[in-house]
Amino acid sequence: MAARQGLPRWERKARVFLCLFGLCLSVYALHVEISRERDPDYRAMCDLGESVSCSKVFTSRWGRGFGLVQFFVDKDSPLNQPNSLLGIIFYTLQMGLGLSPSRKAALALVLSSWVSMAGSLYLASILAFVLGDFCMVCVSTYIVNFALLYTNLKRRRAIEEMKEKTG
């Protein structure tokens, strides 16, 4: 417990908020995708117009496996999962790893955040330049991922400073 005292006080609250918000966004995205697949006339709350439609984005080729997995396996393969499911796993891992004050956990948090940022930048470019759409849920997820990266970098620095002080 003493190791936790060197961590920024805001870090734990920020992590819980960001991970819960990210989980909510991911669960909602999964709900929209499943609902749209079952009923093509389903209209999500985030579908505000032709070029502002999250369901259009979630059900696009890039809504599963980042649009890349289907180059290696069938479109309907169990390996080609919705990006929202990957988000659920990511935010759960971020929350769980955030419970450990270890250097290894801090490194894993930072590395996984950089991977999420790479995915966010890739999907943001697909959103803007390929789909020509604005997805509020997607953009909110990108912001959460950036904020988690910032939080994880601060946490890693604090843990490194604690370890240097204690030898």
Buried (B, 14 or more C-beta within 10 A) or exposed (E): EEEEEBBEEEBBEBBEEBBEBBBBBBBBBBEBBBBBEEEEEBEBEBBEEEEEBBBBBBBBBBBBBBBEBBEEEEEEEEEBBBBBBBBBEBBBBBBEBBEBBEEEBBBBBBEBBBEBBEBBEBBBEBBEEEBEBBBBBBBBBBBBBBBBBEBBBBBBEBBEEBBEEEE
